[in-house]
Structures are given as C-alpha cells and as structure tokens.
C-alpha cells in the first residue's frame, strides 16, 4: 500500500526517530521485504496512524494504517481493530469504498470478542451507505450496532469518542 516507509518517515521526523530506535532491518531501507517485524515496529505504525487521526490528518492516518496492515500477521491479535481504523480514516479522507474492509473488520472484531468496536465499525458501515444515498442498506448496520452496544461492556473506543453524537448529521431512523 505504501512503497517505502523510510521515504515517508523522512517527512515525519518523529516516525523516523521511533523507527530507527527500533533497529529496523536494513532490508526495509533497501525496499526489500523483511521476514520478521517486531511487535514494537507494528505498534509504531499503528500509533502514528492514531496520532494522525486525532489531528484529522486522515490521509496520513490511512497511510500509516495501510503500512501496518501490510506488515501485520493475519493471525496476530488486533488485526480487526487495525482494519477498522484504516477503513474509517480512509473513508473520512476520500470517501473511498471501504465496505469490504469494514465487513472483514467486523467479523474479526466479533471473533475477538470486541463487540463495542465492532459496533463502531457497523455504524461506520451504515454511514458509508448513508452518505452514498443507500438508506435501505444503511439501516441494518445501524440496527446491528444498536444490538451490539446494548449487549456490550462500556465503550472502549480506540478514538476515545462515540462515533456519532447529538450533533451528528445522521437523523434517527424511523421505527
């Protein structure tokens, strides 16, 4: 998804310093695919995405998340949440079609027992359809999110905020 992390890190000194401090393999600088990634390297990318997202730099956030997804092992815990963060930032950045990524994220999140974050992903799926004027396709996602929220523990959102609020542009669905 990103051709060179090192090239991107050159424009972000904090990322470059963090990455260098982790003794990233020389193969990465040469553009080769390294075999092993440390959990710390993956967390640096995810945290960089989180920081960019918090600053409403959705393009940068989606880039960091995309790089982390490319390196993140399929079986490693947290992949569902990472896919959700990536899809959400990508959609907010350029209204990309992220339905497939969000559906995969919901499945992984539910398998991992993260129903609260799966509910956020369902809301995001609903918003994707809503903003594409696909109201009938949006409604089931909002209903599923409601169901997940009602059965979930208190919210532990990666963003620390609810995905919708009273000032949301989405009107309540009629029963």
N, C-alpha and C positions, 0 to 999 in steps of 0.2 A: 504494500500500500504506500510506503514511503521508500524512495530509492536509497536514501542514505541518512541514517540517524546522525552520523558525525557531521554531515553537511548542514543538517537542520540545527544541531547543537551549536554550531559556530555562530548562529544568530541569537542563541539563548545561552548566555554565559553561565547561568545557574545550572541549567541542564548539563552543559558541557563539564562543569566542575564536578557535579554529582556523578556523572557517568565516568569521568576519569578517575574519580576517587574509588570507584568500584573495580578498578583494574580490568576494564572491558577488554576482551580479547583483541589482539591486533588485527585479526581477520575482519572484524567489523569495520575498522578504518579502511581496509583494503577493499571493502564492498563484498566480501565473501560471506557466506552463511556459516556462522559458527555453530557448533554442535550443541554446546551447553550454554544455558543462560542461568545466572544465579537469580534466586528469588528477589534479591535486592535490586538487580537491574530491571526486572519487570515492575517492581514497585516504584522505582524512579519514574518510569514512563507513565504509570497509572497516576501517580501523584502529580506529575507535570500536567497531565490531562485535567485532573481535578482543579488544579490552580488556575489553568487557563479557562476552564468552565466557570469558575467562581468569578472571573473577571469579564465574563460574557465574550470571551475570545473563542467562540465556538469552532471556528475553522482550525485554530491551533489545537484546541482540545481534541477535536476529532482526529487530527493528525497523530497526536501522542497516543491516543487510544488505539488507533489503527496499527501503529507500530507495535504496541504492546500485544495486540491480538495476534499479529504475525508471529510473535515470539512466544506467546503463552501456550504451554502444552494443553492439548484438548482435555486431558484428564485432570488438570490442576484445578483445585477449588478456586472459586471466584471468577471463572470464565463467564458465567451468565451475567453477573453484575457488570463486568467489563464490557460485554456486548451491549448491555442496556445503556451504559454511559456513552459508548461510542455512537450508537444509533440516535440517542437523544441529542447529543451535541451536533451530529451530522445533519439531522433534520432541522434543528434550530439555525444552523449555519446556512444551508442552501435548499431547504425543503426537499431533500433527496428522498427517494423511495426506500424506506428502511423497514418496511413491513416484514420481510423475511428475516432480517437480523433481530427485530423485536420479538417475533414469534419464537425464534430459537432461544433468545434470552429468557423469555417467559418459561419455556419448557425446562431449561437448565436451572432457573431460579426455583421453580416449584420442586424439581427433583432434589435440590439442595435444602429445601425447607425454608426458603426466603420468600414467604408469601407476601410480606409487606413490600419488598422491592418488586416482586412480580406484579403486584397491584399497580405500582407506579408505571411499570412497563405496559400494562394493559391500558392505563389512562393515556399514555403516550401513543399507543396504537390507535385508540379512539380519536385522539387529536389529529393524528396523521390522516385518518379517514375524514374527520370533520372538516379539516382545512382543505381537503380535496373534494368537498361537496358530496361526500359519500355518507350521508347521515344514517342511512339504514345499516351500513357496515360499522359505523362508529358505536351505535347503541349497545350491541352485545359486549363490546370491550369495556364500556363504562359499567355495565351491569356486572361483568366478571370482576372488575376492580372493586366494586362495592362489596361483592360477596367475599373476596379475599381480604379486604380491610376489616369487615365485620368479624372474621374468624382469626385475624392476626393479632400478634402481640403489638404493643405500641410501636409506632413508626420509627425505623432506624435508617432513614434515607441517606444515601451517600452525599446528597447535596445539603442535608440538614433542613430541608424545607418541604412543604407539601407541594405536589406537582400542580395543584390547582388551588385557587383561593377565591374568596368572595369577589375579588375584582377580576376574576378570570373572564375572558371574552366568550367562554362557552356557557350558554344558558343551560339551566337544569332541563333534563329530559322529562317530557310529559309521560305520565304513567299509562 
